[in-house]
Structures are given as C-alpha cells and as structure tokens.
C-alpha cells in the first residue's frame, strides 16, 4: 500500500511540474504547437443563462445572459476589484429577446464608456469587457451592440390587369408580405438612414403598337426623379395589340439609402403606345439590406434611426423628426415630460392635483422664479394681462402719469339729430384720441329741447358716453349734465363719437345749455 501511495505522489509531482512549465509559455488544447497564450483547436463553450426577472445582478459565473421577461428590466454589473481578484478582460454578453428594454448599470461611481448606464433595446444585444480600472473610471467598454431581428421588407404582386403608357405608375394591389414598410397605391414609404434593395419585374400580355416596348425604373414619388442607383427594366412587345403573347421582362433594380424619410414608386419612363400588364405575373419588392428590429429602429454603421424621431450618430443623440411617443426626460431631478394627452410637464412627470385640464404645468418646488416670459412689454411691477382673445401681455396695475390730466374731445360738434328718421350711426363731428390701452373715466354734458325721444352719444364697439331719456310727451329741456362712464380700450387710437335716436323727432333746440356741450376723459387703470 505504501508503495502505491509513493507512486501516486510521484505522478502528481510530474503533472504539477508539467503544468508549471506550460504556464510560462503558450498552452495548446488539441494542438501540439500553440501559437497563442491559449490556443484551442476545437469548439469553445461558455455559460449560457436565461432569466425572466426584471432585476438581475451579473456575477463572476455569468458569460451570456438572455432576458425573456415580460417588462422592462435592470441588470447590474459587478463592482471592479483592485489588486488580487481584478477581473480585467472579463466579458459579459446580454441579449434582449423581448419587446421591452434592459438598462445595464455600472456599480457607482464606475462607468461604461463614461456613462453610468447603457440601454439594450428590444431584440438587441450588447457585449461588455472589463478594463480593470476602478473608481470613477470607464471600468467597462462596449465591445459590440446590435440586433439579430428581421429587417424591413415588403413584396407586392398584381391583382388585376393594368393598362400603362409613358408616365404611368405601377400600382399593384396585392401585398403578400410586409414588415415595417407602408404601401399605398404604388407608393412605398422608406425610412431615413436605412439601406434598401429595390426590385421590380413586369410582364405585358398586349401592346398597342407592333414591336412596341415600355421601359420602367424606380423613382422618387414626390417628384418622379429616378433614384441615383436604379437600373431600367424593359417590357418587349412580340405581337400586335390585342395579341396575348407574353413579352420579356428585364428587371429594374436599385440599392438606395435615403437621407430623409422618402417615398418611392415604379414609373414607366419611355416607350411607345400602350401595354397591358399581366394580372398575375410580376412583382415589386423592397428588402432592408441590414437587419433592424422590425419596429422602426435599425442599427446601420453605428447609426440609429427611430420611428419616434430620435436619432443617434456616433455619440450624438438628437431629434430627427416628429416625437411620436410620450417622453420623460429626467436628469438629476430636472424633469421635462411630454405625455400622450398633449400635456407638457416641467419639473415633474406627475400631474399635480387640480391640473387635470392644464396643458402646461411648471413645478419648481419651493424655489422662486418658476416662470419667465419676455416679450418686450415686461417692466418692474407689471402683471400678465389678457385681451379678449386670450393674448397676454405685461401691463401695470397702477395709474399712469397722465391719470390726473383730463383730456377733451377734438373736432367741432354738429347737430346729429336733424334727420327725418331715427338712426344708430349719426355723425357728431367730434372724436376722442386714446393714447394707450386701459380703463378710462368719461364725463359729459349736453342740453336739448325736444318732444319725447331718446338721444345718445356713443363709441362703436366700446359703449355709451352720454344718454337722455324722455318722460313726458310735452316739449322739454333735457340737460343731463355730468354724466359719467367707465370704458375700456384694448387698442390706442382715435375713435369717432356717433349718435343715435329712437324716433324721427328733431330737437327744437340743440346745445342750448350753459355751459355748452363737453366731453372730458382720463385714464385711471391699465
């Protein structure tokens, strides 16, 4: 027994010696001549882990983690280690197999390429590698990110015969397969920043001219200009119209990457006479050259174009179109939220009590100065004042400098009540000039001798300045002096004073009082 034990110890010693020797050079597996520190002549396996929980902490045993949950998830990276145990070069791959998003967090204060988090959108993946750094450093780098989901595509075939000639658009009516490309009556809508392969083949059964033909190509639907990369397909005529032999069909082909969202179509550019396209044979197809998420977001050469209007080019993220989804921007407590009901929230993403009908909410907590509006009318002590249309400007709440200076009318008074019939727009010959918008106090007086009638002076659209009523039918002296009115003028300017009377009575005496006719006014409030 002792002999066997001694032999075992010798074998272990030889093995240990061999391992130590191998560690000083290259190690080969299934190869006698390793060319790298570790040379594996065969397959390699690493741990695969599938999770469904919305919170997951990656550990030293994780290599590839697939997420298959039913909500947005958060993955936390392990904290870096200084000295013994440092895992510089460790790689983690995170694959999102859902329609939700994953937020990958670095352990504070560490970063991922200088950012505290990285997002893994629906059906995409990210691979990270440890830099070995600790503290507030880029302790992780993104090795690669991308999507394995299906890109955009569509294929359309005819559902009826179509008569065409030069300038006609091909309007096949049967969509047989489609993903994220919209189509309507011959027009395809393509997204900016994506690369597409466009193909079209047409068959004709009848031509109106002997040896006639029709040539077609891919064009911009907005202006009929050919796409830069399109080839031209030709439909040949073999017989006279209305013969039924099928002609040849070279293909119209294009590879196109629009800089902005663009609509395209197939158009007959040249030819002679009229051709009748086959009701079954032929097709138009568009396929995205590089894979996307199938939901409007595609990664191409590190550029991301999203259907909600957000674009990423390198490290530059910006709006590139109409923001079509409810969005919350929240950084260090500074919040801007545009929700799906047309409500804009500043400083909060929660609608406060009493603001269910408000379209703009500003929440500055307990800090003064939440609102600033500058339009040139602002002054110290002014308040925001609305006109009849809800248009607001800044105006004073105090009496202006001319508040104690009475202003009289202008012009020469004429008797407006001499007409044979009553009227509501009689000219008086006098006007008042209003220097600025605001509230004005008017006082006036006039003496009239007349049978029973109602007389008044007024400013159209503003209100009465002076009015008298009869109370008996006999000839009377009507002299209502010191009549007072408060009127508001929203616009400065010169306003004519008009007169009205209720019947055809002409005064026996006009402006016969002592003192005579007067109108004075003064501004007292903005």
Buried (B, 14 or more C-beta within 10 A) or exposed (E): EEEEEEEEEEEEEEEEEEEEEEEEEEBBEEEEEBEEEEBEEEEEEEEEBEBEEBEBEBEEEBBBBBBEBEEEBBBBBBEBBEEEEBEEEBBBBBBBBBEBBBBBBBBEEBBBEEBBEBBBBBBBBBBBBBBBBBEEBBBBBBEEBBBEBBBBBBBBBBBEBBEBBBEBBBBBEEBEEBBBBEBEEBBBBBBBBBBBBBBBBBBBBBBBBEEBBBBBBBBBBEEEEBBEEBBBBBBBBBBEBEEEEBBEBBBBBBEBBBEEBBBBBBBBBEBBBBBBBBBEBBBBBBBBBBBBBBBBBBBBEEBBBBBBBBBBBEEEEEEBBEEEEEBEEEEEEEBBBBBEEEBEBBBBBEBEEEBEEEEEBEBEEEEEEEEEEEEEEEEEEBEEBEEEEEEBBBBBEEBBEEBEEEBEBEEEBBBBBEEEEBBEEBEBBBBBEBEEBBEBBBBBBBBBBBBBBBBBBBBEEBEBBBBBEBEEEEEBEBBBEEBEBEBEBBEEEEBBBBBBBBEEBBBEBBEBBEEEBBBBBBBBBB
